Amino acid sequence: MRNILMFFLLLIAGSAFAQEDTTEVYDYSKFGDAEGVKRFCTQKVLNQSAQRIVSFGYEYHGGFSMPDVRLAYMLPASQNFTVNNFAALRAQVNIPVISTNKFIWQLGANYWGSKYNIENPGTNLFAKTLHEGTMTSAGINSTIFKPLNEKNFLIIQGSADANGIFKNLSEVNGKSITFSATAIYGWKTSEKNMIGTGLARTYRAGQVIHLPVLFWNKTFNDKWGMELLLPARGFLRYNVSTTNMFQFGFELEGNQFWMNLPNSKNGSVFIQRGEVKPRIMWDKKISGFIWLNAQAGLRYNYRFDVMNEYDARKESLRYFTSNLGNPFYFNISLNLVSP
């Protein structure tokens, strides 16, 4: 009996070893990148400064001179004034409407309100209007980042702003509106380098100009980098850490502002204001996506021309020009940044 049982056990075992092995062998290489899938470059380089979604800031300038302010159109005489201080409130919002790996579209709004504290403006209508009012710039903007492939991209930006010294909203008019735009074609050669060139229409210098632009964001190493959009701005960046950084550079700011001025040639004038700000900036993460930005520098007067007509350039259309003094300033803001 024992021999019969051993025979059947050996028969079953032999049958089992004789069966075909049907275990599937997986080719794990198929879990890699699929062939034919198009890849796109991103809009940032490593360690780049955080992009602001919401920003609220306060800016303060020390005292400076405001010479050669015209008394009236029919009176060639002028006066010199002292601006005791100058303060501004600034706010901006940039909301991503579409954000995919192959198309990013943002809509934004901005406000820049400047208040001049002029010592003894007296009866000079220009100085009095500037002292009592707020030089306001408020507008909307749209930015598109379109990667074409892994290395090439397009940046298209446009904005419309209402600029002036308004007593109420009813004074906002077509002559206070300015339009700006920029188009850039670029190359992203690595995760540390993006460079591009294009054309811009801008009022940053106080009057409309059309000029070529250079866009270049580059990270040299874990500590140093640069962020350029010349001639509008340029900064050298030092990263203490990914949440703490300093920037050293400059920015050109300005626009054309409408002012109701009854004693001028046409009843209103256009202040072409442009200023260069060499400065140091500090960005520090406070909590989560909330960052603090502090900056200090010099406000250098590039242009403060008061013209009789919109977009005027000719000397014959100039009401007067003032070579403003160049005070030191500081700015502090709280910002909600993108992840």
HUGITA-V128770 format. One record per residue. N is the residue number from 0. SS is DSSP state (2 for helix, 1 for strand, 0 for the rest). Layout:
BEGIN
n | ss
N | SS
N | SS
END
This chain:
BEGIN
n | ss
0 | 0
1 | 2
2 | 2
3 | 2
4 | 2
5 | 2
6 | 2
7 | 2
8 | 2
9 | 2
10 | 2
11 | 2
12 | 2
13 | 2
14 | 2
15 | 2
16 | 2
17 | 2
18 | 0
19 | 0
20 | 0
21 | 0
22 | 0
23 | 0
24 | 0
25 | 0
26 | 0
27 | 2
28 | 2
29 | 2
30 | 2
31 | 0
32 | 0
33 | 0
34 | 0
35 | 0
36 | 0
37 | 0
38 | 0
39 | 0
40 | 0
41 | 0
42 | 0
43 | 0
44 | 0
45 | 0
46 | 0
47 | 0
48 | 0
49 | 0
50 | 0
51 | 1
52 | 1
53 | 1
54 | 1
55 | 1
56 | 1
57 | 1
58 | 1
59 | 1
60 | 1
61 | 0
62 | 0
63 | 1
64 | 1
65 | 1
66 | 1
67 | 1
68 | 1
69 | 1
70 | 1
71 | 1
72 | 0
73 | 0
74 | 1
75 | 1
76 | 1
77 | 1
78 | 1
79 | 1
80 | 1
81 | 1
82 | 1
83 | 1
84 | 1
85 | 1
86 | 1
87 | 1
88 | 1
89 | 1
90 | 1
91 | 1
92 | 1
93 | 1
94 | 1
95 | 1
96 | 1
97 | 1
98 | 1
99 | 1
100 | 0
101 | 0
102 | 1
103 | 1
104 | 1
105 | 1
106 | 1
107 | 1
108 | 1
109 | 1
110 | 1
111 | 1
112 | 1
113 | 1
114 | 1
115 | 1
116 | 1
117 | 1
118 | 0
119 | 0
120 | 0
121 | 0
122 | 0
123 | 0
124 | 2
125 | 2
126 | 2
127 | 2
128 | 2
129 | 2
130 | 2
131 | 2
132 | 0
133 | 0
134 | 1
135 | 1
136 | 1
137 | 1
138 | 1
139 | 1
140 | 1
141 | 1
142 | 1
143 | 1
144 | 1
145 | 1
146 | 1
147 | 0
148 | 0
149 | 0
150 | 0
151 | 1
152 | 1
153 | 1
154 | 1
155 | 1
156 | 1
157 | 1
158 | 1
159 | 1
160 | 1
161 | 1
162 | 1
163 | 1
164 | 1
165 | 0
166 | 0
167 | 0
168 | 2
169 | 2
170 | 2
171 | 0
172 | 0
173 | 2
174 | 2
175 | 2
176 | 1
177 | 1
178 | 1
179 | 1
180 | 1
181 | 1
182 | 1
183 | 1
184 | 1
185 | 1
186 | 1
187 | 1
188 | 1
189 | 1
190 | 0
191 | 0
192 | 1
193 | 1
194 | 1
195 | 1
196 | 1
197 | 1
198 | 1
199 | 1
200 | 1
201 | 1
202 | 0
203 | 0
204 | 0
205 | 0
206 | 0
207 | 0
208 | 1
209 | 1
210 | 1
211 | 1
212 | 1
213 | 1
214 | 1
215 | 1
216 | 1
217 | 1
218 | 1
219 | 0
220 | 0
221 | 0
222 | 0
223 | 1
224 | 1
225 | 1
226 | 1
227 | 1
228 | 1
229 | 1
230 | 0
231 | 0
232 | 1
233 | 1
234 | 1
235 | 1
236 | 1
237 | 1
238 | 1
239 | 1
240 | 1
241 | 0
242 | 0
243 | 1
244 | 1
245 | 1
246 | 1
247 | 1
248 | 1
249 | 1
250 | 1
251 | 1
252 | 1
253 | 1
254 | 1
255 | 1
256 | 1
257 | 1
258 | 1
259 | 1
260 | 0
261 | 0
262 | 0
263 | 0
264 | 0
265 | 0
266 | 0
267 | 1
268 | 1
269 | 1
270 | 1
271 | 1
272 | 1
273 | 1
274 | 1
275 | 1
276 | 1
277 | 1
278 | 1
279 | 1
280 | 1
281 | 1
282 | 1
283 | 1
284 | 1
285 | 1
286 | 1
287 | 0
288 | 0
289 | 1
290 | 1
291 | 1
292 | 1
293 | 1
294 | 1
295 | 1
296 | 1
297 | 1
298 | 1
299 | 1
300 | 1
301 | 1
302 | 1
303 | 1
304 | 1
305 | 1
306 | 1
307 | 0
308 | 0
309 | 0
310 | 0
311 | 0
312 | 0
313 | 0
314 | 2
315 | 2
316 | 2
317 | 1
318 | 1
319 | 1
320 | 1
321 | 0
322 | 0
323 | 0
324 | 0
325 | 0
326 | 0
327 | 1
328 | 1
329 | 1
330 | 1
331 | 1
332 | 1
333 | 1
334 | 1
335 | 1
336 | 1
337 | 0
338 | 0
END
